[in-house]
Amino acid sequence: MSGATVTLLYFARLRESLGLAREELALPAGVDTLQALRVHLAARGGAWAEAMAPARKLRAAVNQTLALDDTALKAGDEVAFFPPVTGG
């Protein structure tokens, strides 16, 4: 998968804590699922480690469809991360 580029979108508190709404990312070799992407992003450290920590509840969509950790990624995908919606 090396060389595949995806678009990442960050919403709500993620956008605020990361200071970023959107980025293009060339996926490193071995980063081929949503879970592997989260681990890769968490490895950036700082706010990234906190925001993408495995224990942190996050929702994700790949190409505007809700996705699970084992969802495969491919070149050109759009991946959106957002906090779970809370009611009240």
N, CA, C and O of each residue as an XYZ file, in Angstrom:
352
protein
N       0.830     -1.184      0.000
C       0.000      0.000      0.000
C       0.870      1.241      0.000
O       0.343      2.344     -0.146
N       2.135      1.116      0.152
C       3.017      2.268      0.214
C       2.783      3.193     -0.973
O       2.704      2.741     -2.116
N       2.673      4.483     -0.699
C       2.465      5.457     -1.757
C       1.010      5.830     -1.954
O       0.722      6.816     -2.632
N       0.081      5.071     -1.382
C      -1.339      5.388     -1.495
C      -1.633      6.625     -0.646
O      -1.197      6.713      0.501
N      -2.364      7.567     -1.208
C      -2.711      8.785     -0.488
C      -4.193      8.787     -0.161
O      -5.030      8.446     -0.998
N      -4.508      9.180      1.077
C      -5.889      9.309      1.522
C      -6.103     10.723      2.042
O      -5.150     11.410      2.409
N      -7.350     11.150      2.070
C      -7.722     12.430      2.644
C      -8.299     12.174      4.022
O      -9.204     11.353      4.174
N      -7.785     12.868      5.027
C      -8.270     12.726      6.394
C      -9.015     13.987      6.793
O      -8.546     15.100      6.560
N     -10.180     13.801      7.397
C     -11.001     14.910      7.876
C     -11.202     14.737      9.379
O     -11.445     13.630      9.860
N     -11.099     15.839     10.110
C     -11.265     15.813     11.566
C     -12.400     16.764     11.930
O     -12.445     17.895     11.446
N     -13.318     16.308     12.781
C     -14.490     17.094     13.130
C     -14.577     17.350     14.630
O     -13.990     16.624     15.431
N     -15.317     18.390     14.996
C     -15.664     18.744     16.373
C     -14.419     18.887     17.238
O     -13.475     19.580     16.857
N     -14.410     18.230     18.415
C     -13.298     18.404     19.353
C     -11.975     17.912     18.784
O     -10.916     18.386     19.196
N     -12.014     16.974     17.848
C     -10.766     16.518     17.224
C     -10.129     17.651     16.439
O      -8.925     17.887     16.543
N     -10.927     18.343     15.664
C     -10.421     19.466     14.871
C      -9.822     20.519     15.807
O      -8.770     21.089     15.517
N     -10.493     20.768     16.919
C     -10.016     21.776     17.875
C      -8.716     21.337     18.555
O      -7.771     22.120     18.640
N      -8.662     20.107     19.033
C      -7.477     19.671     19.773
C      -6.274     19.448     18.852
O      -5.135     19.646     19.274
N      -6.509     19.042     17.610
C      -5.406     18.794     16.680
C      -5.020     20.044     15.897
O      -3.937     20.109     15.314
N      -5.912     21.042     15.884
C      -5.631     22.266     15.139
C      -5.623     22.047     13.637
O      -4.934     22.749     12.896
N      -6.397     21.065     13.197
C      -6.379     20.673     11.789
C      -7.748     20.138     11.410
O      -8.320     19.326     12.137
N      -8.278     20.584     10.279
C      -9.567     20.091      9.822
C      -9.408     19.033      8.732
O     -10.269     18.169      8.564
N      -8.298     19.107      7.992
C      -8.129     18.234      6.817
C      -6.650     18.087      6.504
O      -5.865     19.014      6.701
N      -6.283     16.915      6.018
C      -4.921     16.714      5.524
C      -4.900     15.584      4.507
O      -5.772     14.716      4.493
N      -3.903     15.618      3.677
C      -3.631     14.526      2.743
C      -2.492     13.720      3.360
O      -1.507     14.295      3.824
N      -2.617     12.406      3.369
C      -1.604     11.563      3.989
C      -1.234     10.422      3.057
O      -2.100      9.686      2.582
N       0.065     10.281      2.798
C       0.570      9.110      2.072
C       0.696      7.990      3.101
O       1.462      8.101      4.059
N      -0.049      6.926      2.900
C      -0.058      5.827      3.866
C       1.269      5.068      3.833
O       1.713      4.627      2.773
N       1.896      4.922      4.994
C       3.115      4.120      5.043
C       2.796      2.637      4.820
O       1.653      2.212      4.984
N       3.792      1.873      4.454
C       3.614      0.427      4.299
C       3.052     -0.147      5.592
O       3.498      0.214      6.681
N       2.085     -1.029      5.476
C       1.492     -1.683      6.630
C       0.284     -0.964      7.199
O      -0.447     -1.538      8.007
N       0.060      0.264      6.802
C      -1.120      0.999      7.270
C      -2.205      0.800      6.218
O      -2.334      1.576      5.271
N      -2.988     -0.275      6.419
C      -3.969     -0.649      5.398
C      -5.373     -0.840      5.957
O      -6.283     -1.242      5.232
N      -5.552     -0.548      7.260
C      -6.886     -0.601      7.876
C      -7.092      0.658      8.704
O      -6.148      1.391      8.998
N      -8.324      0.887      9.066
C      -8.650      2.040      9.894
C      -7.907      1.979     11.231
O      -7.384      2.995     11.690
N      -7.854      0.814     11.853
C      -7.151      0.670     13.126
C      -5.661      0.981     12.965
O      -5.087      1.687     13.794
N      -5.036      0.468     11.922
C      -3.613      0.740     11.685
C      -3.384      2.233     11.459
O      -2.349      2.767     11.860
N      -4.332      2.906     10.826
C      -4.223      4.345     10.615
C      -4.263      5.082     11.949
O      -3.467      5.993     12.173
N      -5.177      4.702     12.832
C      -5.250      5.340     14.158
C      -3.944      5.165     14.921
O      -3.458      6.112     15.539
N      -3.372      3.970     14.884
C      -2.102      3.706     15.565
C      -1.008      4.603     14.980
O      -0.212      5.183     15.717
N      -0.978      4.708     13.656
C       0.019      5.554     12.979
C      -0.138      7.017     13.395
O       0.851      7.689     13.688
N      -1.374      7.509     13.423
C      -1.608      8.903     13.797
C      -1.264      9.137     15.271
O      -0.699     10.177     15.610
N      -1.594      8.192     16.145
C      -1.276      8.323     17.570
C       0.231      8.400     17.792
O       0.693      9.050     18.730
N       0.990      7.738     16.934
C       2.451      7.725     17.064
C       3.068      9.103     16.813
O       4.252      9.303     17.084
N       2.286     10.051     16.302
C       2.786     11.419     16.127
C       3.060     12.063     17.476
O       3.816     13.031     17.558
N       2.453     11.535     18.537
C       2.681     12.044     19.885
C       1.821     13.246     20.215
O       0.998     13.675     19.406
N       2.015     13.789     21.409
C       1.297     14.975     21.854
C      -0.210     14.825     21.766
O      -0.771     13.813     22.184
N      -0.861     15.847     21.216
C      -2.324     15.840     21.089
C      -2.793     14.661     20.249
O      -3.888     14.143     20.468
N      -1.979     14.233     19.295
C      -2.341     13.097     18.438
C      -2.451     11.820     19.247
O      -3.387     11.040     19.068
N      -1.484     11.605     20.147
C      -1.494     10.390     20.972
C      -2.757     10.336     21.818
O      -3.365      9.277     21.976
N      -3.147     11.479     22.358
C      -4.348     11.525     23.186
C      -5.612     11.347     22.341
O      -6.489     10.563     22.702
N      -5.709     12.060     21.234
C      -6.921     12.041     20.413
C      -7.168     10.691     19.749
O      -8.315     10.276     19.589
N      -6.094     10.005     19.364
C      -6.229      8.755     18.618
C      -5.979      7.509     19.468
O      -5.918      6.397     18.943
N      -5.835      7.699     20.777
C      -5.569      6.561     21.673
C      -6.634      5.481     21.495
O      -7.813      5.792     21.324
N      -6.221      4.217     21.534
C      -7.180      3.126     21.356
C      -8.356      3.178     22.333
O      -9.468      2.776     21.990
N      -8.109      3.674     23.549
C      -9.179      3.736     24.548
C     -10.172      4.869     24.263
O     -11.279      4.881     24.802
N      -9.772      5.810     23.420
C     -10.632      6.961     23.106
C     -11.739      6.522     22.158
O     -11.481      5.922     21.115
N     -12.973      6.829     22.536
C     -14.095      6.488     21.659
C     -14.144      7.481     20.504
O     -14.291      8.687     20.704
N     -14.021      6.955     19.313
C     -14.102      7.753     18.092
C     -14.980      7.030     17.095
O     -15.024      5.800     17.062
N     -15.665      7.787     16.298
C     -16.376      7.218     15.152
C     -15.534      7.545     13.931
O     -14.755      8.498     13.934
N     -15.698      6.755     12.905
C     -14.976      7.005     11.665
C     -15.850      6.605     10.488
O     -16.685      5.704     10.578
N     -15.634      7.294      9.399
C     -16.322      6.960      8.157
C     -15.280      6.907      7.045
O     -14.369      7.733      6.990
N     -15.425      5.941      6.180
C     -14.577      5.839      4.998
C     -15.488      6.052      3.802
O     -16.443      5.305      3.587
N     -15.184      7.068      3.039
C     -16.001      7.440      1.881
C     -17.469      7.637      2.284
O     -18.387      7.189      1.597
N     -17.655      8.316      3.410
C     -18.964      8.712      3.940
C     -19.835      7.544      4.396
O     -21.056      7.674      4.483
N     -19.206      6.401      4.687
C     -19.908      5.249      5.244
C     -19.258      4.895      6.569
O     -18.041      4.720      6.634
N     -20.061      4.786      7.639
C     -19.492      4.433      8.938
C     -18.634      3.182      8.803
O     -19.001      2.227      8.119
N     -17.481      3.211      9.473
C     -16.494      2.152      9.288
C     -16.066      1.565     10.633
O     -16.154      2.225     11.668
N     -15.607      0.328     10.599
C     -15.086     -0.370     11.767
C     -13.561     -0.398     11.700
O     -12.970     -0.073     10.670
N     -12.932     -0.790     12.811
C     -11.473     -0.813     12.877
C     -10.825     -1.625     11.766
O      -9.744     -1.277     11.290
N     -11.482     -2.714     11.346
C     -10.870     -3.583     10.340
C     -11.202     -3.179      8.902
O     -10.887     -3.914      7.965
N     -11.837     -2.017      8.721
C     -12.155     -1.541      7.373
C     -10.864     -1.279      6.604
O      -9.983     -0.563      7.080
N     -10.760     -1.860      5.420
C      -9.567     -1.707      4.590
C      -9.529     -0.307      3.970
O     -10.563      0.273      3.640
N      -8.323      0.211      3.824
C      -8.121      1.518      3.195
C      -7.414      1.328      1.868
O      -6.606      0.415      1.698
N      -7.737      2.214      0.923
C      -7.076      2.170     -0.386
C      -6.835      3.594     -0.872
O      -7.411      4.547     -0.347
N      -5.997      3.723     -1.857
C      -5.663      5.031     -2.416
C      -6.931      5.790     -2.794
O      -7.859      5.231     -3.378
N      -6.949      7.066     -2.450
C      -8.067      7.920     -2.810
C      -9.201      7.948     -1.808
O     -10.133      8.736     -1.967
N      -9.154      7.105     -0.768
C     -10.224      7.095      0.228
C     -10.271      8.408      0.998
O      -9.260      9.088      1.171
N     -11.468      8.744      1.452
C     -11.665      9.859      2.362
C     -12.028      9.255      3.716
O     -13.005      8.515      3.833
N     -11.238      9.574      4.729
C     -11.460      9.038      6.071
C     -11.800     10.199      6.992
O     -11.023     11.146      7.121
N     -12.950     10.124      7.625
C     -13.389     11.164      8.554
C     -13.399     10.600      9.964
O     -13.890      9.495     10.199
N     -12.854     11.365     10.899
C     -12.866     10.997     12.315
C     -13.723     12.013     13.064
O     -13.614     13.217     12.831
N     -14.573     11.527     13.962
C     -15.411     12.420     14.739
C     -15.790     11.746     16.047
O     -15.857     10.519     16.126
N     -16.039     12.563     17.086
C     -16.438     11.977     18.365
C     -17.827     11.392     18.263
O     -18.613     11.812     17.414
N     -18.147     10.421     19.120
C     -19.497      9.870     19.109
C     -20.510     10.964     19.461
O     -20.220     11.852     20.264
N     -21.660     10.896     18.876
C     -22.696     11.868     19.144
C     -23.333     11.532     20.485
O     -23.657     10.375     20.756
N     -23.510     12.545     21.318
C     -24.170     12.319     22.586
C     -25.488     13.047     22.586
O     -25.609     14.148     22.051
N     -26.455     12.432     23.181
C     -27.779     13.047     23.252
C     -27.994     13.662     24.627
O     -27.173     13.521     25.534
N     -29.121     14.348     24.751
C     -29.379     14.874     26.073
C     -30.377     15.975     26.075
O     -30.694     16.520     27.132
